[in-house]
């Protein structure tokens, strides 16, 4: 892994830290967790608690599993993306087989 992800950008301009409900079979499984006012939730590393994900005075986590007020769990959307796209299915070697673009070229770009 190249570790070339602009984490501050993701936190400030995307929904990467927003928590996604993990409750298989529930109607809201896979949706963003929200507070009573409809604001998306994240986990604030500074306070160790759930927080309004749209706040600019927090330090949101991008990975981990967190317990929601109703007892269910949720994970940051960035974690779900990383789990999906950092797997071997999307490796430069696999892409080379499908596209003909050398794995070294993909890594360089």
Order of alpha helices (4+ residues) and beta strands (2+ residues): alpha-beta-beta-beta-beta-beta-alpha-alpha-alpha
